[in-house]
Amino acid sequence: LAPNEKMQQVIKKTIEEAKALISKKQVQANVCVNMETVKDALEQLRGAVMIVYPMGLPPHDPIRMEFEDKEDLSGTHAGTEVIRESEAQMWWAGKQLEETKLLSDYIGKNEKTTIIVKIQKKGQGAPGREPVISHEEQKEMMLYYYRKQEELKKLEEEDDDSFLNAEWADNHALKRQFHGVKDIKWGPR
């Protein structure tokens, strides 16, 4: 049973807010995303579902199973994305962070240092490197160089040298005028 238009908007708005709470943009804005933030996002979603479905969802519904932490992900693509703590390895700067060592052994004692650690399953090796430039920066650079290339093509097409034969472009015109040899022509008139 689908909710009416107004209730659909409530759910969509709550989903957007929850996604914003756990988005990668939070890291770029230097906001710490921890388990408490994830739980807050789940609580917001749970509240929206309670508003839209006051009588509750059926027991077999995947959303209800997720809220009750009973969801079985085996055999699904989402199941491959979940990494259990016992199977996880942390990687930073191409190095595996060992559980027995302190983080300060890897990055030093500076408390203002920010690092981004990637989690990978054990035995899979180091995760792929992030691109040096973002997708947006790459688009801007490609657009800039395309425009520059087009400008150079136009300049090559407009490379007209006919003006060099004009009288006003002659370097020796003043010298000829002073010597009185300005209008000398060879051949009959």
Long-range contacts (C-beta under 8 A, 24 or more apart in sequence): 3-52, 3-53, 7-51, 7-52, 10-48, 10-51, 10-52, 11-48, 11-49, 11-52, 14-44, 14-45, 14-47, 14-48, 15-45, 15-48, 17-41, 17-44, 18-42, 18-44, 18-45, 27-116, 30-114, 42-67, 83-119, 83-120, 83-121, 87-121, 87-122, 88-119, 88-120, 88-121, 88-122, 89-119, 89-120, 89-121, 89-122, 89-124, 90-117, 90-118, 90-119, 90-120, 91-117, 91-118, 91-119, 91-120, 91-126, 91-127, 92-116, 92-117, 92-118, 94-126, 94-129, 96-126
